[in-house]
């Protein structure tokens, strides 16, 4: 996989043209900032996001009724902790 720094992208955006996937790194902090994916992967990524949302919805249905009004913002860990607290 090709890696490219943020400053290189700013100077030479055309370097992204020849690649499908590029890892974008921050050379100062030695951290990966993200990945550039060619637009041909858009439908595949949207499909993966849909599957993830569906799994989360199924999780909420399996756990049962949630007393919170912020049901959309509850994380898996919060659900697990709430469920375990019921049985302590």
VENZI-V44099 format. One record per residue. RES is the residue in three letters. PHI is phi in degrees with one decimal (999 if undefined). Layout:
RES;PHI
RES;PHI
This chain:
UNK;999
UNK;-75.0
UNK;-114.7
UNK;-146.6
UNK;-88.2
UNK;-62.8
UNK;-65.9
UNK;-65.0
UNK;-65.3
UNK;-63.7
UNK;-80.2
UNK;-134.7
UNK;-63.1
UNK;-65.4
UNK;-65.7
UNK;-79.2
UNK;-62.2
UNK;-88.2
UNK;-123.4
UNK;-86.7
UNK;-132.3
UNK;-133.0
UNK;-86.4
UNK;-100.5
UNK;-119.8
UNK;-103.1
UNK;-67.8
UNK;-67.5
UNK;-101.6
UNK;55.5
UNK;-129.4
UNK;-79.6
UNK;-93.7
UNK;165.1
UNK;-131.8
UNK;-98.9
UNK;-117.6
UNK;-62.7
UNK;-64.0
UNK;-67.2
UNK;-92.2
UNK;-57.7
UNK;-64.9
UNK;-65.4
UNK;-65.6
UNK;-61.4
UNK;-64.7
UNK;-62.9
UNK;-63.7
UNK;-62.2
UNK;-63.5
UNK;-64.5
UNK;-64.2
UNK;-65.0
UNK;-63.5
UNK;-65.9
UNK;-62.7
UNK;-62.8
UNK;-62.3
UNK;-63.4
UNK;-69.6
UNK;-71.0
UNK;-62.5
UNK;111.5
UNK;-71.1
UNK;-110.3
UNK;-75.8
UNK;-75.5
UNK;-84.1
UNK;-98.4
UNK;-61.5
UNK;-74.2
UNK;-106.4
UNK;-81.3
UNK;-90.5
UNK;-60.0
UNK;-65.3
UNK;-65.9
UNK;-62.9
UNK;-63.0
UNK;-64.1
UNK;-63.4
UNK;-65.9
UNK;-66.8
UNK;-63.9
UNK;-65.4
UNK;-101.8
UNK;-83.9
